Amino acid sequence: MVYRMSLEPVQPEILNPHAREGLIILCDHATNHVPAGFEDLGLAPAHLEDHIAWDIGAAAVTRKMCELMGISAVLAPVSRLVIDCNRALDAPGLIPPISDGVVIPANSDLSARARDARVKAYYEPFHAACAAMVQAHLDAGKIPMVVGMHSFTPEMNGEARPWHAGFLWNRDPRLAQAMIGLLERETDMVVGDNLPYSGKVLYHTMQVHGADHGLPQTTVEIRQDLLATTNNTDEWAALMADVLDECMSRPDIAAIRHY
């Protein structure tokens, strides 16, 4: 199969671009969209609906939170299988040739030129928009909390994942541990601290746009079977909004600190 190497840039979706409420959501696995010219990456349609192509439900939670809270968000424009915006440019999984055992034909033996075309068309516009949103808040005198909105499959490699939600962090635990504490106090949920993934291993978007600025930041992971309906995503959005509202009122969290 032959794939185009000259691509038109696709801009990310920005919600409430002029809001300066002190909270920004970055959703880097928001969509399963594969642009024209890629022939669905050589995959069956069912694979593009699966968790390998996007974080199911994450965009819906993000949109509802923006509606409830009047906050800003940046949503990535293409599937993580086209290019994964939550990976460093030198990371092996930036353009995955295989995901959860599924071979991605269009990503095999990719030339440097084809790789760079995807970076310029999809990855760079997303990260430029994230950087601009953070800077706009700082210029307005706001210290924003930066939240990555993700979801995770209920089972991986044959093992069930018991957590209802998890909060990831690298060197700065402030926001993650505050949200964990609030959920454990107010609900009977099983909550992961750097689970089901560790922010010490995978944290690119939050590191670049949050931690590197000394901003309070965390990646939120919600189990995908709990996001199966609009009612589910609305309920999670309301819960996350309540928790983050409380965190935003705490000066020990809403401050610039470099770790």
C-alpha angles and dihedrals in degrees: 000000000000121000130193117261097189107072135179112238115252116209121222120245114258120200121203092354094184097048117115101182098138097258130088126185119206114195107187097170095044101130146032092212116142112191122235114275096043095084090224088301087282091292132133114252091248091062091056090055091051129092092261090071100047146344100274112226096006095108092047091053090047094051093049092048090052089051093048098042104028090233132145127255138179118210122195115243104222142038119280086240090065090049129333109231091194092068131082115248091252095046117118091229096054090105104012118214088195133020125190089339095312116121114224103212096196091054097054118107091356114185122234089245093054091046092050091048091058091046092054096041102045115003101048095048091053095049092042089055092048092050092048092050092052092047092049090056092048091048088053090054095255124132100210127207108227118213127186111210114212141150133209136212115255092234133033128180090353095305124116116230111221099193119106089200139351136203121213130204139164115200100337112065098172102106098031095052093043090054092045090051093050094049093047090049097047104032142033093236125137102240126193124221103207087344144158080016131012122242087210087070106029118026109115103139094042092045095051099041101030119018096038088060093046090247123148106258145161141168113238116211119191122186110252098226087062090058098054098118139035089250089055095050091045091052093049091047091053091048093049090046091054093048094046092046088060092046092050090057093058116091091199088066105030097066139094112260129161117212 
